[in-house]
């Protein structure tokens, strides 16, 4: 996904170093905004939310990936956006976040269950508030469909992942060890 976005970006803004790195800066800043939104959604003390945003702004990984012309700042933003959507019980937004997370990097496969579990936690909280059985609730169905659609959108890439795993198993770029 990042390379597709970058393809459009360079046609609009050119191919210089500043232009290529600017999308990562934008996604890095949006990640800080998402940390604030998550803090507000969790109803954290305002000072704690601002401290989390300040720490996010100076986090070495955040600064590093915010300067690279690579997909990691986008991946971080998508994860935080998915967490916010799950906490907000916005299932179609969570579905979009999970789909883009999966399409951005294979690490999305590791983050997908985390966001999905946060969503499931929200479904169970909502059902407890309403005194409804979780298994028969509409929120559970919305959550499940969001996860199924997101995973289904990524399914065509499964064969690519299998091929990559076979290449790594065969040594990938590593040369065989010799005397």
MOLIN-V953532 format. One record per helix or strand of 3 or more residues. SS is the DSSP state (hx for helix, st for strand). FROM is the first residue (numbers start at 1). LEN is the number of residues. If there is no record, write none. Layout:
ss->(SS & SS)
from->(FROM & FROM)
len->(LEN & LEN)
This chain:
ss->(hx & hx & hx & hx & hx & hx & hx & hx & hx)
from->(2 & 17 & 46 & 60 & 72 & 91 & 108 & 134 & 138)
len->(12 & 25 & 13 & 6 & 16 & 14 & 23 & 3 & 32)
